[in-house]
């Protein structure tokens, strides 16, 4: 590529997987972006993307170019950080990828508190029902429920969190795990579970689900109407209609991990934000779980 502007356009389209999605961030219209990509491909003498109505998918050459462009981007971003002013203040944009349980019930409060101390900071929360791809720079950092086993990543455990069976407080009492066979089970869409730690059916001995969603937040809303299912304890204060049940039979523990690209380890700005984020999530999980214990009405 001849210059940084070409690299910036290429990376934006590759990450957005399309012209329309990339256009707002670049402050260009899609047709201009299309001409820029076509011109770049002509100079290279090869296609970087396979274009279709569904979007722009990288060719093999495009994948190799993206890996090189991403590495080249890192020192430029660091240089930009150095020029952002007061070293004690966090400024600019930081994007966090997270499963929707954390994104809905933890990150809004935690990020608001960080932003109150750093008003020039722009925080974006990317809630996806899948693992966020840091190599493609979909986000600056990600929260996961399993530590990744591969990739040039650094992983820090944030905290454990608890989950229990819950249902409406005014529903007929559940008498034991065997009684679940006669209840409407709320849970994940089985073929859309993107992490083994999210597969709870075996833990409760349920054969299947009758109401399902790939979103934890939607599952919680389903349970507020009817049924029984696994709920994060930190989400219970947001659903006062629910009570936890069968606490002796079902008590699950899972963990959150903070994942960053290894090449970002020298970025003081991201390191300071990551430290504040981890501490904030730890405190918020503890606060909400304590609130859930105070208000929950467990039954047999």
N, C-alpha and C positions, 0 to 999 in steps of 0.2 A: 504494500500500500504506500502511496506517495506521501500522505500526511495524516496527522491525527484526526482531521475532520472525516476523512474516508473511514478510518478505523471506528470512529464514534458512530457513524451511520451504520456500518456493517454490524457492529455489536448490538446496537439497539434493535435492528430488524431481526437479528438472530435470536435475541433473548425474547422478543415479543412474538416471534414466529409469524410476523405479518407486518404489512405497511401501516394499516389503520391503527393498530395497537401501539406501534412505535412512534407515530407522528406527533402526539401531544408532547411527549418528553423531549423531542428534538425541536419542537416549535416549527415544524414543517408540515406541509400537506402531503397526503399519501402519494399523489401523482409525482411530486418532486422527489420523494424518496425512491419511488420506482425508477425514475430516470437516473438517479445517483447510483443505485445498485446495478442497473443495466450498463452504465458507463464504466463502473468499476470492473464488472465481469468482462467487458470488452478489452479493457487494458490488460487484464490477467490472461485473457484468452481461454477462459474456462468458466463454467457455471459454479457459483457458490451456493445457489439455492435451487430446489425443485419447487416451482410455483404451481399452485392449484387453488381452486375456490376455497379450500379449507385453510390456506395460509402458505407460509414460506418454510420449507423444511431444508435443513442444511444437507448439501452433498458431502461426499467423503472429503473433498478438498475444503469445503466450507467448515467441516468439523475441525480439520487440522489448522485452518486459518483462525478459527475462533480460539483454540487453545493458545496459539501464539499471540493473538491480539489481546486476550485476557491477561496474559503475563506482562505484555508491554504496557497495559493500562495501569498496572499497580503503581509503578513509580510516579506516574503522572498524577494519580489520585493522591498519593502521599505528598507530592509537592504542593498540590492544591490545598491540602489540609494545613500545611505549614503556613500558608498565607491567609488563613481564615481568622487571624486575630488572636485575641486573648487565649493563652494556652490553658487557662483554668476553665474556660467556657467550652461547652459542646455546641457546635453550630453545624449547619448543613443538613443534609438528608441522610437518614439511616433507615433501612428497610429490614424488618424482621419477618421471617417465615415461621409459621407455627400451625400445629393442628388446631382445629376450631374450638376444642375445649379450652385450651390455653388462650387462644385468640379472643374468645367471647367473654370469658369469666375472670381472667387474670390480667392480660396485657393492657386493656384500656386504663385501669386504675394505676398500674405500675408505670406505664409510659407517661400518663398525665403527671404523676409525681416527679418523674425525671425532667419532664419538659417545664414544669413549674420552676425548677432550679436553673434551667437552660432555655430561656424563651426563644433563642435564635435557632433552636434545634427543630428540625422537621422529622417526625417519626411516622413511618408507614408500616402497617401490620398486614401481612399477606397471609390470609387464612385459606389453606388449601387442604382438600381431602387426600393428600398424598405427600410424599417426602419432597421438600423444596430442593431444587438443584442449585447448589452453591457454585458448582463449577461453571454453570452458565450465568452466574451472577444474577439469578432471580432475586436474591436477597443478600444483604451483607452478613447476616447470621441467621441461624435457624434453631428453633426449639424442636426436639424430637422426643419420642417415647422409647426409642432404642438407640444405643450408640452405634453410629455407622461403622461397618466393618471394613470399608475400603474407601479410597480417595485421599487426596492431599488435604486432610482436615485435622483440626484440633478439636477435642471434645472435653467438656467439663460437665460433671454432674451438677445439676442445680438443686434438686430436692426430690424426696419421695412424696407421693400423695396417695390418699386412700379412696377406695370406691366401695359402695354397698348397694344392695338391692333396695329399691324404693318404689312406692306406689302412693296413690292418693290416700290421705288420712281417713277419708270417709268410705273407702272401699272395704268389702268384706275381708275379715282377717285371713291371712295366709297361714296354714297350719304346719308347713314344712316344705322341703324341696320337692317332695313328691306331688305336692299340691300345684306346683308350677305347670304341670301337664294340663291342668284345667284352666289356666290363666292365659290372658293375652300377653305375649312376651314382646317387649319393645327392645330393639337393638340395631346393630349395623346391618346393612345389606351384605350378605355373606361374601359375594364375589367382588366386593369393593373394599374389603378390609386391606389396608395398605401396610399394616404392621402387625406381626403376630401378637404383640402385647395388647392389641385392641380386640382380640378374639376372646370374648368372655363366655361364650355359650358353654364350653366345656367346664368352666369353673362352676356354673350353676346347674349343670346337668340338663340343660334345655336342648330339645331336639331341633328347634328352629324358632324363627321369629314370625309374628303375625303382623307387626307394624315395624317398619324399618326405615332408616335413613342413613346416608353416609355422613351426616352432620350430628355431632353431639348436641348442639343447641336445638336442633329439630327434634331429636329424641327426647330431650327434656320437655319440650312443648307437648309432644305426644303423651308423655307420662302425666302431664298436668290434666290431660283429658281422661285417660283410662290406661289400664295395663300395668305391668310390672317390669322393671329392667334395672340394669346397672347404671348408677349415677356417680359422678365424681362428687366427693364430699364438698369440695370447694364450690360446686354449683348449687348445692341445696339451699343456701340462703336466698337464691334468686327464684326459688319455687316453694313458697311457704305452704302450698297445698299438699306437699309430699311428706311422707314419713319413711324412715328406714325400717326394714324388716329383716328377719332371719339373720341378725348380726352375728350370732354364734356359728351359723353354718356358712355364711358368705362374708368375707372381709378381705378385699384385694388390696395389694400395694403395687403401685407402679412408680416410675421415675421420669423426670424431665431432664434432658441433657441440652446444653448449649453447644452448638456446633458452628465453627467458623472455618473459613478457608485458611490453610496453613500460611499462605503468603501474606495474610493480614496481620501476622503476629507482631510485626514491627510498627503497626499503626497505633500510636498512643491514643488517638481519638477513639478508635473502635474498642481498644482494650478498656478504656475508662467507661465507655458506655456499657460494654459487656459486664463489667464488675457491678455497675449500678443496676443493670437489668437482673442479674442473678440474685443480688441481695433483695431487690424489690419483689421478685417472684417468691423467694423463700418466705419473706414476711407476709405476703398476701395469701399464700397457701395456708400458712399457720393461722392467720387471722380468720379466714373464711371457714377453715375446718373447725376452729374453736367455736365460731358462731353456729355452725351446723350442729355441733355436739350439745350446745346450750338449748337449741330450739327443736332438735329432732325428737320425735316420740317413737322410739323403737318398740316394735311388737314382736311376738313370737314368730 
